[in-house]
Structures are given as C-alpha cells and as structure tokens.
Amino acid sequence: MPQQALPSATTWKKAGFALMAVALTYGWVFSFVNSWIWGYNYKVLWAILYALSPTLLFSGAFLYWRGRQFVAQAGAESIITDHKSHLLYLRPFRSDVTTTKELLRAGLATTEEEQLADVLRQFGELVAIGRPGERLPTPGAARIYTSDEEWKDVVKRQMLASRLVVIRAAVGENVLWELTQAVRTLEPQKLLILILKMKSQDYESFRTKANPILGVSLPERTTVWRFGRVSGFISFAANWKPSFLVLKAPYFRSGSFKSPAMYALRPVFESAGLEWQPPPISVKQIVQLIYLVVVAPIAVLAVAIIILTFLESFLEWLGLLTISD
C-alpha cells in the first residue's frame, strides 16, 4: 500500500467519525433546548439549529466513506501487482454501492462486497474490473481498470490466472458473455455464481439464458425462493452438476451477509482442502434477542396501558362508562 495514501485516508476517516460523533452529541443537547428556543419565537434560529445535526451527520458520513475509498484505492495496487493467488469477481456495475446509499447508512457498515472478499480470503485476494470513469473504487475487491476495447481480453487473462471465479448473476449481455468464457475456460469447481436478492422473475430470466450456456439446468425459483427474493451461491461438480448453497446461518452467528455466506460456502472450502471455521457469535443478535425478550414486552405493555387509559377516558367522556370511587 503506498505510504503517502495512508495518512490521507486515515485523516478522512477520523474526521468523518469525529464529525458524526459531534452531530449525535449536538442532536442530544438540542433536544433539551429546542422547545425553549421555539418558545422565545426564534423560529429562524431554531430552523438553522435543527438542520445542523443532520448536516453534520451526513458530512461526517461522507468523509468517512471517502476515507474508506482511499484505503481501497491504496490497497489495490499492491494486491494486483503481487504474485499471490487471486480470485476474480465479475458483476454488473449497477450492483456497486454508491456514495448516496452509503450516506444513508452513515458509511460505517461494511459492504457486501467487502464481506465477500473477507469470506473468500483463504483462496486469495478478490479482484474485479473497475467501473469506467470512476475516480474512487467501492471498498471490497481490488479494481483493475481497462478500456472498453480491452476489457474482454483482461477478463480472459484474469480467469486463467485466478484460483476461483465468482460471477454475480444478472441478465445483462456482458455477464452472460463472462459466464460463457468461464464455461469455456475453467474447471467447473473453479466457478461460483452469486445470486443476491434477485427478484424471482429476474432469476428465472437469468436461469433461462444461463442453462444453454452451462449445458445443465440451474435450480428453479421454487427451490430457492426465500422472503420474496432469491439469494445464495451455485457451485458445480466436475460434470457441471449444479448445487444451490443456501445463505443461512444459526441465529447467534447471523446478522450480516458474511455469516450466511460463510456457512453456504463450507462445501467449497472443504472441496478445496481449506480449513473452514464458523463465524464468531454476533453481539448484535444477542442484543436483538434481549430486546425481544425483555424490552419489547415492556414496551408493548406500556403502549397497552396508554391505549386502555385513553379508551377509558374517551368512553367516560361519551357517557358510556361510569367509574365509581
């Protein structure tokens, strides 16, 4: 990683995090004084102060996200130029996380692409073709930039050099071309198809177009349907027989894309002779369970008491209920 990029990336991330902390602290303080300001008829001042907290929050999220992009950019050069094993990740560019989406998530959560790279790191570092014209990459796979005229040749070379190729399912002609090249170039065990939150009709369209390319029938949507979307991996045996690997993890080890992906890919790890370890227990899931068991019932009881009290007062006001001392 180029050393000159590190201070810049770290500074951006620290500044963003600090700004978000200030925004949350300011918002908490403002909640105590906003009624006082409004009461003195300082409405313009109130509006400015009211808008300050979300402005600081989104500005901090932007700086933090930019810092993460600088880190990804700096790390890509060393990954691409080293002589270690790589994995090739091919996806439609529209699946990349945008800055706007990250701002809405405060820029803190790791992207699904970052989690995928982390899950597959035992196979090697994840590399991908960069979106044409982008100034900074999405954190995750190391980006290789090429021209419109040369990208197909680059994909072919990377396929031959990669230990594993992951293609994210889509119905675009470029993805189907990549799938065709993978079938011609790779041993079946070196190909994974990632299906992530696809609408059933989109998956069926992909399946219809992919089946003639693969020479086998991918699982039907009724087999892989879950919560209105299709998600999982498809791996292949030596004879191209497909297996659908469901994204599913035990409750206490779930909570993100990484955990179910880790469990889904266990057969792939074992087939490659790599050690597989379960993801750690999720603190988030424990907190959610405590909330459901302890906090939620208390909240429901409190709301029920408020509603019953209101109904009692309303019925008494209508004269339909008389409360005797």
The 8 nearest C-alpha neighbors of each residue, nearest first, counted from 0:
[[1, 74, 73, 77, 2, 76, 75, 4],
 [2, 0, 3, 4, 73, 5, 74, 77],
 [1, 3, 4, 5, 0, 6, 73, 7],
 [4, 2, 1, 5, 6, 7, 0, 73],
 [5, 3, 2, 7, 1, 6, 73, 8],
 [4, 6, 8, 2, 7, 3, 9, 70],
 [7, 5, 9, 8, 4, 10, 3, 2],
 [6, 8, 10, 5, 4, 9, 11, 3],
 [9, 7, 66, 11, 5, 69, 10, 6],
 [8, 10, 6, 12, 11, 7, 5, 13],
 [11, 9, 7, 13, 8, 12, 6, 14],
 [10, 12, 66, 14, 8, 62, 9, 13],
 [13, 11, 63, 66, 15, 9, 10, 14],
 [12, 14, 16, 10, 15, 11, 17, 9],
 [15, 13, 17, 11, 12, 16, 10, 18],
 [16, 14, 59, 63, 62, 12, 18, 13],
 [15, 17, 13, 19, 18, 14, 59, 12],
 [18, 16, 20, 14, 15, 19, 13, 21],
 [17, 19, 59, 21, 15, 20, 16, 14],
 [18, 20, 56, 59, 22, 16, 21, 17],
 [21, 19, 17, 23, 22, 18, 24, 16],
 [20, 22, 18, 24, 19, 23, 25, 17],
 [23, 21, 52, 19, 25, 56, 55, 20],
 [22, 24, 26, 20, 25, 21, 27, 19],
 [25, 23, 21, 27, 26, 22, 20, 28],
 [24, 26, 22, 28, 27, 23, 21, 29],
 [27, 25, 23, 29, 24, 28, 52, 22],
 [26, 28, 24, 30, 25, 29, 23, 31],
 [29, 27, 25, 30, 26, 31, 24, 32],
 [28, 30, 26, 32, 31, 27, 33, 25],
 [29, 31, 27, 28, 33, 32, 26, 34],
 [32, 30, 29, 28, 33, 27, 34, 35],
 [33, 31, 29, 35, 34, 30, 36, 28],
 [32, 34, 36, 35, 29, 30, 31, 37],
 [35, 33, 37, 36, 32, 38, 31, 30],
 [34, 36, 38, 32, 33, 37, 39, 31],
 [37, 35, 33, 39, 38, 34, 41, 45],
 [38, 36, 34, 40, 39, 35, 41, 42],
 [37, 39, 35, 40, 36, 34, 41, 33],
 [38, 40, 36, 37, 41, 35, 42, 34],
 [39, 41, 37, 38, 42, 36, 43, 45],
 [42, 40, 44, 39, 37, 43, 36, 45],
 [41, 43, 45, 40, 44, 37, 46, 36],
 [44, 42, 46, 45, 41, 47, 40, 48],
 [43, 45, 47, 41, 42, 46, 48, 36],
 [44, 46, 42, 48, 43, 47, 49, 41],
 [47, 45, 49, 43, 44, 48, 42, 50],
 [48, 46, 44, 50, 49, 45, 51, 43],
 [47, 49, 51, 45, 50, 46, 44, 52],
 [48, 50, 46, 47, 51, 45, 52, 29],
 [51, 49, 47, 48, 52, 53, 46, 54],
 [50, 52, 48, 54, 49, 53, 55, 47],
 [51, 53, 22, 55, 54, 26, 50, 56],
 [54, 52, 56, 55, 51, 50, 57, 22],
 [55, 53, 51, 52, 57, 56, 58, 50],
 [54, 56, 58, 52, 22, 53, 57, 59],
 [57, 55, 19, 53, 59, 22, 54, 58],
 [56, 58, 60, 59, 54, 55, 53, 61],
 [59, 57, 55, 61, 60, 56, 54, 62],
 [58, 60, 15, 18, 19, 62, 56, 61],
 [59, 61, 105, 57, 63, 106, 58, 62],
 [60, 62, 58, 64, 59, 63, 57, 65],
 [63, 61, 15, 65, 59, 11, 64, 60],
 [62, 64, 12, 15, 66, 60, 65, 61],
 [65, 63, 67, 61, 106, 66, 62, 60],
 [66, 64, 68, 62, 67, 63, 61, 69],
 [65, 67, 8, 11, 12, 69, 63, 64],
 [66, 68, 70, 64, 65, 69, 71, 63],
 [67, 69, 65, 71, 66, 70, 138, 136],
 [68, 70, 72, 66, 8, 71, 67, 73],
 [71, 69, 67, 73, 68, 72, 8, 74],
 [72, 70, 68, 74, 138, 69, 73, 75],
 [73, 71, 69, 75, 70, 74, 68, 136],
 [72, 74, 70, 0, 71, 75, 1, 69],
 [75, 73, 0, 71, 72, 76, 77, 70],
 [74, 76, 141, 78, 72, 73, 77, 79],
 [77, 75, 79, 78, 74, 80, 73, 0],
 [76, 78, 80, 79, 0, 75, 74, 81],
 [79, 77, 75, 76, 81, 80, 74, 141],
 [78, 80, 76, 77, 81, 75, 141, 126],
 [81, 79, 77, 78, 76, 82, 75, 83],
 [82, 80, 78, 83, 79, 77, 76, 84],
 [83, 81, 80, 84, 79, 78, 85, 77],
 [82, 84, 81, 85, 123, 124, 78, 80],
 [85, 83, 123, 162, 161, 82, 124, 122],
 [86, 84, 123, 124, 161, 125, 162, 83],
 [85, 87, 125, 163, 161, 162, 164, 123],
 [86, 88, 164, 126, 127, 125, 161, 165],
 [87, 89, 165, 127, 126, 166, 164, 125],
 [90, 88, 166, 127, 165, 167, 87, 91],
 [89, 91, 167, 166, 92, 88, 174, 94],
 [92, 90, 93, 94, 174, 169, 89, 167],
 [93, 91, 94, 95, 90, 130, 129, 89],
 [92, 94, 91, 95, 96, 90, 97, 130],
 [93, 95, 92, 91, 96, 90, 97, 167],
 [96, 94, 93, 92, 97, 137, 91, 112],
 [95, 97, 94, 137, 100, 98, 101, 110],
 [98, 96, 100, 99, 95, 101, 137, 102],
 [97, 99, 101, 100, 102, 96, 64, 61],
 [100, 98, 102, 97, 101, 103, 96, 61],
 [101, 99, 103, 97, 102, 98, 104, 96],
 [100, 102, 106, 104, 98, 103, 99, 105],
 [103, 101, 105, 99, 104, 106, 100, 60],
 [102, 104, 100, 101, 105, 99, 106, 57],
 [103, 105, 101, 102, 106, 100, 107, 108],
 [106, 104, 102, 60, 103, 107, 101, 57],
 [105, 107, 101, 60, 64, 104, 102, 108],
 [108, 106, 105, 109, 104, 64, 60, 63],
 [109, 107, 106, 110, 104, 105, 101, 111],
 [108, 110, 113, 107, 111, 114, 112, 106],
 [109, 111, 113, 112, 108, 114, 138, 139],
 [110, 112, 114, 113, 115, 256, 109, 257],
 [111, 113, 139, 115, 110, 114, 116, 140],
 [114, 112, 139, 116, 110, 111, 115, 109],
 [113, 115, 111, 117, 257, 112, 116, 118],
 [114, 116, 112, 118, 117, 113, 111, 119],
 [117, 115, 113, 119, 114, 125, 118, 120],
 [116, 118, 114, 120, 115, 119, 113, 257],
 [117, 119, 115, 116, 120, 261, 114, 257],
 [120, 118, 116, 121, 117, 122, 115, 123],
 [121, 119, 123, 117, 122, 124, 118, 116],
 [120, 122, 123, 119, 273, 118, 124, 117],
 [123, 121, 120, 119, 162, 84, 86, 124],
 [124, 122, 85, 84, 120, 121, 86, 125],
 [123, 125, 85, 120, 86, 126, 84, 116],
 [124, 126, 86, 140, 116, 85, 87, 141],
 [127, 125, 141, 140, 87, 142, 88, 86],
 [128, 126, 88, 142, 140, 87, 141, 143],
 [127, 129, 143, 142, 144, 130, 126, 89],
 [130, 128, 142, 144, 143, 131, 127, 136],
 [129, 131, 133, 92, 132, 128, 144, 136],
 [132, 130, 133, 129, 144, 146, 145, 147],
 [131, 133, 130, 134, 129, 144, 135, 146],
 [134, 132, 135, 131, 130, 136, 129, 137],
 [135, 133, 132, 136, 131, 130, 72, 68],
 [134, 136, 133, 68, 72, 137, 69, 65],
 [137, 135, 68, 138, 72, 71, 133, 134],
 [136, 138, 68, 139, 96, 95, 135, 71],
 [139, 137, 71, 68, 113, 136, 67, 140],
 [138, 140, 113, 112, 116, 137, 141, 71],
 [141, 139, 126, 125, 127, 142, 116, 138],
 [140, 142, 75, 126, 127, 125, 139, 143],
 [143, 141, 129, 127, 128, 126, 140, 75],
 [142, 144, 128, 129, 127, 145, 141, 126],
 [145, 143, 129, 128, 142, 146, 131, 130],
 [144, 146, 150, 149, 143, 147, 128, 129],
 [147, 145, 149, 148, 150, 144, 131, 151],
 [146, 148, 149, 150, 145, 131, 151, 144],
 [147, 149, 146, 150, 151, 145, 152, 153],
 [150, 148, 146, 152, 151, 147, 145, 153],
 [151, 149, 153, 152, 145, 147, 146, 148],
 [152, 150, 154, 153, 149, 155, 148, 147],
 [153, 151, 155, 154, 150, 149, 156, 148],
 [152, 154, 150, 156, 151, 155, 157, 149],
 [155, 153, 151, 157, 152, 156, 158, 150],
 [154, 156, 152, 158, 153, 157, 151, 159],
 [157, 155, 153, 159, 158, 154, 152, 160],
 [156, 158, 160, 154, 159, 155, 161, 153],
 [159, 157, 155, 161, 156, 160, 154, 87],
 [158, 160, 156, 157, 161, 155, 184, 185],
 [159, 161, 157, 158, 156, 162, 85, 84],
 [162, 160, 86, 85, 158, 163, 159, 157],
 [161, 163, 86, 85, 84, 160, 189, 122],
 [164, 162, 189, 86, 161, 190, 87, 165],
 [163, 165, 87, 190, 86, 88, 189, 191],
 [166, 164, 191, 88, 192, 190, 87, 89],
 [167, 165, 89, 192, 193, 90, 88, 168],
 [166, 168, 193, 90, 192, 194, 89, 169],
 [167, 169, 194, 193, 166, 192, 205, 170],
 [170, 168, 171, 205, 174, 167, 91, 201],
 [169, 171, 205, 172, 204, 174, 175, 168],
 [172, 170, 173, 174, 169, 175, 91, 205],
 [171, 173, 175, 174, 176, 170, 177, 169],
 [172, 174, 176, 175, 171, 177, 91, 170],
 [175, 173, 177, 176, 172, 171, 178, 169],
 [174, 176, 178, 172, 177, 173, 179, 171],
 [177, 175, 173, 179, 174, 178, 172, 180],
 [178, 176, 174, 180, 175, 179, 181, 173],
 [179, 177, 175, 181, 176, 180, 174, 182],
 [178, 180, 176, 182, 177, 181, 212, 175],
 [181, 179, 183, 177, 178, 182, 184, 176],
 [180, 182, 178, 184, 185, 179, 183, 177],
 [183, 181, 179, 180, 184, 185, 178, 213],
 [184, 182, 180, 181, 185, 179, 186, 178],
 [183, 185, 181, 182, 180, 159, 186, 158],
 [186, 184, 181, 182, 187, 183, 189, 190],
 [185, 187, 189, 188, 184, 237, 190, 182],
 [188, 186, 189, 235, 237, 239, 190, 185],
 [187, 189, 235, 186, 190, 236, 237, 234],
 [190, 188, 163, 187, 186, 164, 185, 162],
 [191, 189, 164, 188, 187, 165, 163, 234],
 [192, 190, 165, 234, 233, 164, 166, 193],
 [191, 193, 166, 233, 232, 165, 167, 168],
 [194, 192, 167, 232, 168, 166, 231, 195],
 [195, 193, 230, 231, 168, 232, 167, 192],
 [194, 196, 230, 197, 193, 231, 229, 167],
 [197, 195, 228, 230, 229, 198, 194, 227],
 [198, 196, 229, 228, 195, 202, 201, 199],
 [199, 197, 228, 201, 200, 202, 229, 196],
 [198, 200, 202, 201, 228, 203, 197, 229],
 [199, 201, 203, 202, 198, 204, 197, 220],
 [202, 200, 204, 198, 203, 199, 205, 197],
 [201, 203, 205, 199, 204, 200, 206, 197],
 [202, 204, 206, 200, 201, 205, 207, 199],
 [203, 205, 201, 207, 202, 206, 200, 208],
 [206, 204, 202, 170, 208, 203, 207, 209],
 [205, 207, 203, 209, 204, 208, 210, 202],
 [208, 206, 204, 205, 209, 210, 203, 211],
 [207, 209, 205, 206, 210, 204, 211, 212],
 [210, 208, 206, 212, 211, 207, 205, 213],
 [209, 211, 213, 216, 212, 215, 207, 214],
 [212, 210, 214, 213, 209, 208, 215, 207],
 [213, 211, 209, 210, 214, 179, 208, 178],
 [214, 212, 210, 215, 211, 209, 182, 239],
 [213, 215, 211, 212, 210, 216, 239, 209],
 [216, 214, 213, 210, 217, 240, 239, 211],
 [215, 217, 210, 218, 214, 206, 213, 241],
 [216, 218, 206, 241, 219, 210, 215, 209],
 [219, 217, 222, 216, 220, 243, 223, 241],
 [220, 218, 221, 222, 217, 223, 203, 206],
 [219, 221, 223, 222, 224, 199, 218, 203],
 [222, 220, 224, 219, 223, 218, 199, 225],
 [223, 221, 220, 219, 224, 218, 243, 225],
 [222, 224, 220, 221, 229, 225, 219, 218],
 [223, 225, 229, 221, 220, 222, 228, 227],
 [226, 224, 227, 228, 229, 223, 230, 221],
 [227, 225, 228, 224, 229, 196, 230, 223],
 [226, 228, 225, 224, 198, 229, 199, 196],
 [229, 227, 198, 196, 197, 225, 226, 199],
 [228, 230, 197, 224, 196, 225, 223, 199],
 [231, 229, 195, 194, 196, 228, 246, 197],
 [232, 230, 245, 246, 194, 244, 193, 195],
 [233, 231, 193, 244, 192, 243, 194, 234],
 [232, 234, 243, 192, 242, 191, 244, 241],
 [233, 235, 191, 242, 241, 232, 190, 243],
 [236, 234, 241, 239, 240, 187, 188, 242],
 [235, 237, 239, 240, 238, 188, 187, 241],
 [236, 238, 239, 187, 188, 235, 186, 240],
 [237, 239, 236, 240, 187, 235, 241, 188],
 [240, 238, 235, 236, 237, 187, 241, 215],
 [239, 241, 236, 235, 238, 242, 215, 237],
 [242, 240, 235, 234, 239, 233, 217, 236],
 [243, 241, 234, 233, 235, 244, 240, 236],
 [242, 244, 233, 232, 245, 241, 234, 231],
 [245, 243, 232, 263, 231, 233, 242, 246],
 [244, 246, 231, 263, 247, 243, 232, 230],
 [247, 245, 259, 231, 263, 260, 230, 244],
 [246, 248, 259, 245, 263, 262, 249, 260],
 [247, 249, 259, 253, 262, 252, 258, 250],
 [250, 248, 252, 251, 253, 247, 259, 258],
 [249, 251, 253, 252, 248, 284, 254, 281],
 [250, 252, 280, 281, 249, 284, 253, 285],
 [253, 251, 280, 281, 249, 250, 279, 248],
 [254, 252, 250, 258, 248, 251, 255, 249],
 [253, 255, 284, 281, 283, 252, 256, 258],
 [256, 254, 257, 253, 258, 259, 111, 114],
 [255, 257, 258, 259, 260, 111, 114, 254],
 [256, 258, 260, 114, 255, 259, 261, 118],
 [257, 259, 261, 253, 260, 256, 278, 255],
 [260, 258, 247, 246, 248, 262, 261, 257],
 [261, 259, 263, 257, 258, 262, 246, 264],
 [260, 262, 258, 259, 264, 263, 257, 118],
 [261, 263, 259, 265, 260, 264, 248, 258],
 [262, 264, 260, 244, 246, 261, 245, 265],
 [265, 263, 267, 261, 262, 266, 260, 268],
 [264, 266, 268, 262, 267, 263, 269, 275],
 [267, 265, 269, 268, 264, 270, 263, 271],
 [268, 266, 270, 264, 265, 269, 271, 234],
 [269, 267, 273, 265, 271, 266, 270, 275],
 [268, 270, 272, 266, 271, 267, 273, 265],
 [269, 271, 267, 272, 268, 266, 273, 265],
 [272, 270, 268, 269, 273, 267, 266, 122],
 [273, 271, 269, 270, 268, 274, 267, 275],
 [274, 272, 268, 271, 269, 275, 121, 270],
 [273, 275, 276, 268, 272, 269, 121, 271],
 [276, 274, 268, 273, 265, 277, 269, 261],
 [275, 277, 278, 274, 261, 265, 279, 262],
 [276, 278, 279, 275, 262, 261, 258, 252],
 [277, 279, 258, 252, 276, 280, 261, 257],
 [280, 278, 252, 281, 277, 258, 251, 276],
 [279, 281, 252, 251, 282, 278, 253, 284],
 [280, 282, 252, 283, 284, 251, 279, 253],
 [283, 281, 285, 284, 286, 280, 251, 287],
 [282, 284, 286, 281, 285, 287, 254, 251],
 [283, 285, 287, 281, 286, 282, 251, 288],
 [286, 284, 282, 288, 287, 283, 289, 281],
 [287, 285, 289, 283, 288, 284, 290, 282],
 [286, 288, 284, 290, 285, 289, 291, 283],
 [287, 289, 291, 285, 290, 286, 292, 284],
 [290, 288, 286, 292, 287, 291, 293, 285],
 [289, 291, 294, 287, 288, 293, 292, 295],
 [292, 290, 295, 288, 289, 293, 294, 287],
 [291, 293, 289, 290, 288, 294, 295, 296],
 [294, 292, 290, 289, 291, 295, 296, 297],
 [293, 295, 290, 297, 296, 291, 298, 292],
 [294, 296, 298, 291, 297, 290, 293, 299],
 [297, 295, 299, 298, 294, 300, 293, 292],
 [298, 296, 300, 294, 295, 299, 301, 293],
 [297, 299, 295, 301, 296, 300, 294, 302],
 [300, 298, 296, 302, 301, 297, 303, 295],
 [301, 299, 303, 297, 298, 302, 296, 304],
 [300, 302, 298, 304, 303, 299, 297, 305],
 [301, 303, 305, 299, 304, 300, 306, 298],
 [304, 302, 300, 306, 301, 305, 299, 307],
 [303, 305, 307, 301, 302, 306, 308, 300],
 [306, 304, 302, 308, 303, 307, 309, 301],
 [305, 307, 309, 303, 308, 304, 310, 302],
 [308, 306, 310, 304, 309, 305, 311, 303],
 [307, 309, 311, 305, 306, 310, 304, 312],
 [308, 310, 306, 312, 307, 311, 313, 305],
 [311, 309, 313, 307, 312, 308, 314, 306],
 [310, 312, 308, 314, 309, 313, 307, 315],
 [311, 313, 315, 309, 310, 314, 316, 308],
 [312, 314, 310, 316, 315, 311, 309, 317],
 [315, 313, 317, 319, 311, 316, 320, 312],
 [314, 316, 320, 318, 312, 317, 313, 319],
 [317, 315, 313, 318, 314, 312, 319, 320],
 [318, 316, 314, 315, 319, 313, 320, 312],
 [317, 319, 315, 316, 320, 314, 321, 313],
 [320, 318, 314, 317, 315, 321, 316, 313],
 [321, 319, 315, 314, 318, 322, 311, 317],
 [320, 322, 315, 323, 319, 318, 314, 316],
 [321, 323, 320, 324, 315, 311, 312, 319],
 [324, 322, 321, 320, 315, 311, 318, 319],
 [323, 322, 321, 320, 315, 311, 312, 318]]
